[in-house]
Amino acid sequence: MMTMQVTFKGEPLEVKGTQPVTGDLAPNAALQDSEGNAVQLKDYLNGQVTILSVIPNVLTRTCELQTKAFADETAEKDYQFITVGRNTVEEFNQWNQDNDLNVVTLSDVNGEFGDAYGLNINLGGDELLTRAVFVIDEAGVIRYEEFVLEVADEPDYQSAIEVADFVKK
């Protein structure tokens, strides 16, 4: 197994774990929903095409841009968009309120998602998730994955949208 590396502002970071790839069944994980309830990711994915947007911290500029861009791009689409990060339920709810949005956010405060998807990084002493995007089909199979190699960069929104549009047809 090869360890994936990303950079943050040019500084190398090790991504801990094994990442799922196109063709894999999307791993399940326990997360917290906007009410603070323990939920299973598989229940959200069940029978729906999903863009799963993974961010380090919604309270930072690039993560905010990513979340807003996917919210805009998917607003009129016939599939769902979910943001997963290590932010607390309260931080996600406050962010939605401050931005007048209603993005579905799932909090990985227990780290189970990061372990299942192999996306854990240590950024400045904080255990966070590295930036990634997955498109998952109705059967729960990953049809697209992007691991953003420079954590400070935005993902390739258009490619993810194109694959989700194609899968949804």
Sequence and secondary structure as in RCSB ss.txt:
>XXXX:A:sequence
MMTMQVTFKGEPLEVKGTQPVTGDLAPNAALQDSEGNAVQLKDYLNGQVTILSVIPNVLTRTCELQTKAFADETA
EKDYQFITVGRNTVEEFNQWNQDNDLNVVTLSDVNGEFGDAYGLNINLGGDELLTRAVFVIDEAGVIRYEEFVLE
VADEPDYQSAIEVADFVKK
>XXXX:A:secstr
   EEEEETTEEEEEBS    TTSB    EEE TTS EEEHHHHHTTS EEEEE S TTSHHHHHHHHHHHHHHT
TSSSEEEEEESS HHHHHHHHHHTT   EEEE TTSHHHHHHT EEEETTEEEE  EEEEE TTSBEEEEEE SB
TTS   HHHHHHHHHHHH 
